[in-house]
Amino acid sequence: MKILYITMDGFDTPSPNNQMAEQIIDGLIKLGHSVHLIQSERKHDYDILPVSLVGRDGFSVSTIPRKVIDKSNFVKRYLDEVKYALQMLPAAKVQRDCEVVFLQSCPTVFFQELLLKLFVRKPILMNIYDVWPGQAKSLNIPKMLYYGMDLLSRAAYRMSSAVAVLSEDMFEACCKAGCPRCKLHIVPPWYDDRRSYDIPWKYNRFMEKYSIQHDKFYVQFAGSIGLQFNWKTMLEVAKLLKDESGIIIQVVGDGIAKQNFVDAVEAASLENVVFLPLQPVDLVPDVYSTGNVCLIPLRREVIYTGTPSKMPILLACGKAIVSSVERNSLYAVMVEREDLGVCVDIDNAGELAAAVKLLYKDAERLQQLSERGRKYAQKNLSRTVCVKKMEQILIGIVKRGDKR
């Protein structure tokens, strides 16, 4: 099967989607398919392609140069992404002999789908990591603009042959947004089972790099410190735990909300919070292996239109997860049903701090969560399992010959 894979950002630009994109492409090639990637290049922070894809049989790529746009300028970013839909079209038309299109969702996916339907005319699997417009409503976007984007999103669902989402909450959110249930498939985020996780202290490169002491209990958040990250609740947790000398709150990453968090910590004179920069992809297992407890503090309603993509790696590393989310979310129900961690009411810093202290003092419970998490990840959240699910969706829409 020849697959045309289209994504908004390229491998040169830091993105939480890059790891999954590399693993999907690598996995599909190993399963005997060929893949042509259309991507952009902007920041040049990393190589244009990961080493695993360079020179691979069955793989080719078209890379389109783009400008770096300020993330705070929503309108300019949106128009630039519409422009990219037009820019990618010539490369897509050359690949009209493909059998199916794998389209990574983005705010302007409607325009990409429309052009692909008109000029490539092959079944499209739309892969969604965040339901759009979803949380855009809370970003002070004018109502008419929000509803306009919602209409375009509904049209994109109709044009798609299939839609892959990461969680049950996202499945339901897409249904409410007008996507037919028969088109929806859940393929959860996964960890890369080609490599080792849970790096021992003495081999941990991240700990060596920053001279991290191993006699502390690390409550870690690692990832994007952006609009979905509830740093205010995490700040209150730090205040509540400031007298626990054995507990260190470790924040690893960057994002538009980071400076506000740093300033607030300094203003409160908190010495139990340590900030470290975003680390290279290769160090991710070492980073997560450092934490004893890993926090997932989300803003209100985020869990319904997205899911914590770091969870599979955390579980594979044997880490206990403490999430601050809506307790009625299907994510919270799943975590508690499978006994993978602790979920507390969103914005409830007291309950979050209490959960951390309980795990700090109860080594047996911490070990129990570690073992259950590893087993669950191996069975349900590995790259091998999830890429195979994605392959089956692609094969299904090709067999149907669905060009809707």
C-alpha positions in Angstrom: 0.0 0.0 0.0 1.4 3.4 -0.9 0.6 6.1 1.7 0.7 9.8 1.3 1.5 11.2 4.8 0.9 15.0 5.3 1.7 17.0 8.4 1.8 20.7 9.2 5.1 21.0 11.0 8.2 19.1 10.0 10.8 17.2 12.0 13.1 20.3 12.2 10.6 22.1 14.4 10.0 20.9 18.0 6.6 19.4 18.4 5.1 16.7 20.6 3.8 15.1 17.5 7.2 14.4 16.0 7.9 11.2 17.9 4.6 9.7 17.0 5.0 10.7 13.3 8.4 9.0 13.1 7.1 5.9 14.7 4.0 5.7 12.5 6.1 6.1 9.3 8.8 3.7 10.5 6.2 1.2 11.6 4.2 1.3 8.4 7.4 0.8 6.3 8.3 -2.2 8.4 4.9 -3.6 7.8 5.6 -3.5 4.1 4.1 -0.2 3.0 5.7 2.7 1.2 5.3 6.3 2.6 5.8 9.7 1.0 5.9 12.5 3.6 5.0 16.1 2.9 6.2 18.3 5.7 7.3 21.9 6.3 10.6 23.3 7.6 10.8 26.4 9.8 12.9 26.5 12.9 15.8 24.2 12.0 16.2 23.2 15.7 16.6 19.6 14.6 17.5 17.8 11.4 15.0 17.7 8.5 14.5 14.0 9.1 15.3 11.7 12.0 18.1 9.3 11.4 15.7 6.3 11.4 14.1 7.6 8.1 17.1 8.8 6.2 17.8 6.6 3.1 15.0 4.2 3.9 13.7 2.0 1.2 10.0 2.7 0.7 10.3 6.3 2.0 10.4 9.6 0.3 9.8 13.2 1.4 8.8 16.7 0.1 9.8 19.5 2.4 8.3 23.0 2.0 10.1 26.1 3.6 7.9 28.3 5.8 8.4 31.3 8.0 8.3 31.3 11.7 5.1 33.0 12.9 4.6 34.4 16.5 2.3 32.0 18.3 0.4 34.8 20.0 -0.8 36.2 16.6 -3.6 33.8 16.0 -4.9 35.4 12.8 -1.5 35.5 11.2 -0.8 31.9 12.2 -4.1 30.7 10.8 -3.6 32.5 7.4 -0.1 31.1 7.2 -1.5 27.6 7.7 -4.1 28.2 5.0 -1.2 29.3 2.7 0.6 26.0 3.6 -2.4 24.1 2.3 -1.9 25.7 -1.1 1.9 25.2 -0.9 1.6 21.4 -0.2 -0.8 20.8 -3.1 1.8 20.5 -6.0 3.7 17.9 -4.0 0.5 16.1 -3.2 -0.6 16.0 -6.9 2.7 14.3 -7.9 1.7 11.5 -5.5 -1.7 10.8 -7.0 -0.8 7.2 -7.5 -1.0 6.7 -3.7 -3.8 4.5 -2.4 -4.6 6.5 0.8 -3.8 9.8 2.5 -2.8 10.0 6.1 -3.6 13.6 7.1 -2.4 15.0 10.4 -5.1 17.3 11.7 -4.5 21.0 12.3 -6.7 24.1 12.6 -6.8 24.5 8.8 -7.3 20.9 8.0 -10.5 21.7 6.1 -8.5 23.5 3.4 -6.1 20.6 3.0 -8.9 18.1 2.8 -10.8 20.1 0.2 -7.8 20.4 -2.0 -6.9 16.7 -1.6 -10.5 15.8 -2.5 -10.5 17.9 -5.6 -7.0 17.1 -6.9 -5.8 13.8 -5.4 -9.1 12.0 -4.9 -8.1 9.2 -2.6 -9.5 8.1 0.8 -8.3 10.2 3.7 -7.7 9.2 7.3 -7.7 12.3 9.4 -5.6 11.8 12.5 -6.5 14.1 15.5 -4.3 14.9 18.5 -6.5 17.8 19.6 -10.2 18.3 18.7 -10.5 21.6 16.9 -11.7 24.2 17.6 -12.2 22.7 21.1 -10.4 24.9 23.6 -10.2 27.8 21.2 -13.5 29.1 22.7 -11.6 29.9 25.9 -8.9 31.9 24.2 -11.0 35.1 23.7 -11.6 34.4 20.1 -14.6 36.3 18.6 -17.7 34.2 18.7 -18.3 34.5 14.9 -14.8 33.3 14.2 -15.1 30.4 16.6 -18.4 29.3 15.0 -16.9 29.7 11.5 -14.0 27.4 12.5 -16.5 24.9 14.0 -18.4 24.8 10.7 -15.2 24.1 8.8 -14.3 21.4 11.3 -17.7 19.7 10.8 -17.2 19.8 7.0 -13.7 18.2 7.4 -15.3 15.3 9.3 -17.7 14.8 6.4 -14.9 14.7 3.8 -12.8 12.2 5.8 -13.1 8.5 5.1 -12.1 7.8 8.7 -11.0 9.8 11.8 -8.6 8.5 14.4 -8.6 10.0 17.9 -6.5 9.3 21.0 -9.2 8.7 23.7 -12.8 8.0 24.6 -13.3 11.6 25.6 -12.1 12.8 22.2 -14.3 10.2 20.5 -17.4 11.7 22.2 -16.2 15.3 21.6 -16.0 14.5 17.8 -19.4 13.0 17.9 -20.9 16.1 19.5 -19.1 18.2 16.8 -20.8 16.3 14.0 -18.5 13.4 13.1 -20.4 10.2 12.4 -19.6 7.4 15.0 -19.0 5.0 12.2 -16.0 7.0 11.0 -14.3 7.2 14.4 -11.6 5.0 15.7 -9.5 5.2 18.9 -5.8 4.7 18.6 -4.3 5.8 21.9 -0.9 7.5 22.2 1.9 5.0 22.7 5.5 4.5 23.8 8.3 3.3 21.5 8.9 -0.3 22.4 12.0 -0.4 20.3 14.0 1.2 23.2 14.5 0.8 26.9 12.7 2.8 29.5 13.0 3.3 33.2 16.7 4.2 33.1 18.5 3.3 36.3 20.0 6.2 38.4 23.6 5.4 37.6 23.0 5.3 33.8 20.6 8.3 33.7 22.1 11.0 31.4 19.6 13.7 32.4 20.6 13.3 36.1 24.3 13.4 35.3 23.8 16.5 33.0 22.2 18.5 35.8 23.8 16.9 38.8 20.5 15.8 40.2 20.7 14.2 43.7 19.1 10.8 44.0 18.1 11.1 47.7 15.1 13.3 47.0 11.5 12.5 46.0 10.9 14.2 42.7 7.4 15.3 41.7 7.9 16.0 38.0 6.1 17.8 35.2 7.9 17.5 31.9 6.5 18.8 28.7 4.9 21.9 27.1 4.3 24.7 29.6 1.6 26.2 27.5 -2.1 27.2 27.6 -3.3 23.7 28.6 -0.9 23.5 31.5 -2.5 24.6 34.8 0.6 26.2 36.4 -1.5 28.1 39.0 -2.7 24.9 40.6 0.9 23.5 40.5 2.1 26.7 42.2 -0.4 26.2 45.1 0.8 22.6 45.4 4.4 23.8 45.7 3.3 26.2 48.5 1.5 23.4 50.3 4.5 21.1 50.1 7.2 23.7 50.9 7.8 22.3 54.4 8.4 18.7 53.1 12.2 18.9 52.7 12.4 15.6 51.0 10.1 16.6 48.1 11.3 18.5 45.1 8.9 19.8 42.3 10.8 19.5 39.1 9.5 21.3 36.0 11.2 20.4 32.7 10.2 22.1 29.5 9.3 25.4 27.9 6.3 27.2 26.7 4.5 30.6 26.6 3.3 30.2 30.3 6.7 29.3 31.7 7.9 32.8 32.6 4.6 33.5 34.5 5.2 30.4 36.5 8.9 31.2 37.1 8.0 34.7 38.3 5.3 33.5 40.6 7.6 30.9 42.2 10.3 33.6 42.7 7.7 36.0 44.2 6.6 33.3 46.7 10.2 32.6 47.6 9.7 28.9 47.0 12.9 26.8 47.1 11.2 23.5 46.4 10.6 24.2 42.7 13.4 23.6 40.1 13.0 24.6 36.5 15.0 22.9 33.8 14.9 23.5 30.0 13.3 21.4 27.3 15.4 18.3 26.6 16.3 16.6 23.3 13.9 13.8 22.2 16.7 11.2 22.9 16.7 12.1 26.6 13.0 11.7 27.1 13.2 8.3 28.9 16.0 9.6 31.1 13.9 12.7 32.0 10.8 10.7 32.9 12.8 8.1 34.8 14.0 10.8 37.2 10.5 11.5 38.6 9.0 9.5 41.4 5.6 10.9 40.8 4.6 12.6 37.5 2.0 15.3 37.5 -0.5 16.0 34.8 -2.2 19.3 35.8 -4.6 20.4 33.1 -6.8 23.4 32.7 -10.6 23.0 32.8 -12.2 21.1 29.9 -8.9 20.3 28.2 -9.2 16.5 28.8 -12.4 16.4 26.7 -10.7 17.5 23.5 -7.2 16.1 24.0 -5.4 13.5 26.1 -2.1 13.4 28.0 0.2 11.9 25.3 3.0 11.4 27.8 1.0 8.9 29.8 2.2 5.8 27.9 5.9 6.7 28.3 5.3 7.4 32.0 3.7 4.1 32.5 6.4 2.3 30.5 8.9 4.0 32.8 7.1 2.6 35.8 6.0 6.0 37.1 2.9 6.8 39.3 0.7 9.4 37.6 -1.3 12.0 39.5 -3.7 13.9 37.3 -5.7 17.0 37.9 -8.7 16.6 35.6 -12.5 16.5 35.7 -13.5 13.5 37.7 -16.4 12.7 35.3 -14.1 12.5 32.3 -13.7 9.1 30.6 -9.9 9.5 31.1 -10.4 9.7 34.9 -12.7 6.7 34.8 -10.1 4.7 32.9 -7.2 5.6 35.1 -9.1 4.6 38.3 -10.7 1.4 36.7 -7.2 0.2 35.6 -5.6 1.5 38.9 -2.9 3.3 36.9 -2.6 6.4 39.2 -4.6 9.0 41.1 -7.0 11.5 39.6 -8.1 14.5 41.7 -10.6 17.2 41.1 -9.4 19.9 38.7 -8.0 23.0 40.4 -8.0 21.3 43.8 -4.4 22.0 44.9 -5.1 20.6 48.4 -6.2 17.2 47.1 -3.3 17.2 44.6 -0.8 17.9 47.4 -2.4 15.3 49.6 -2.1 12.6 46.9 1.6 13.4 46.4 2.3 13.2 50.1 0.5 9.9 50.4 2.6 8.4 47.6 5.8 9.9 49.2 5.1 8.1 52.4 3.7 4.8 51.0 6.4 3.0 49.1 4.3 -0.1 48.7 1.5 1.7 47.0 4.0 3.5 44.8 5.5 0.2 43.7 2.0 -1.3 43.1 1.2 1.6 40.7 4.5 1.2 39.0 4.0 -2.5 38.3 0.4 -2.1 37.1 1.3 0.7 34.8 4.1 -1.2 33.1 1.9 -4.2 32.4 -1.0 -2.0 31.1 1.4 -0.1 28.8 3.0 -3.3 27.4 -0.5 -4.8 26.6 -2.3 -1.7 25.3 0.0 1.3 24.6 3.1 0.0 22.8 4.2 1.2 19.3 3.8 -2.3 17.9 0.2 -2.6 19.1 -1.0 0.9 18.1 0.7 1.2 14.7 -0.9 -2.1 13.7 -4.3 -0.5 14.7 -3.5 2.5 12.4 -2.6 0.1 9.6 -5.9 -1.7 9.9 -7.9 1.6 9.6 -5.9 2.5 6.5 -6.4 -0.9 4.9 -10.1 -0.7 5.7 -10.8 2.5 3.9 -8.7 1.5 0.9 -10.7 -1.7 0.6 -13.9 0.3 0.7 -12.6 2.5 -2.0 -14.0 5.4 0.0 -13.5 8.8 -1.6 -16.2 10.6 0.3 
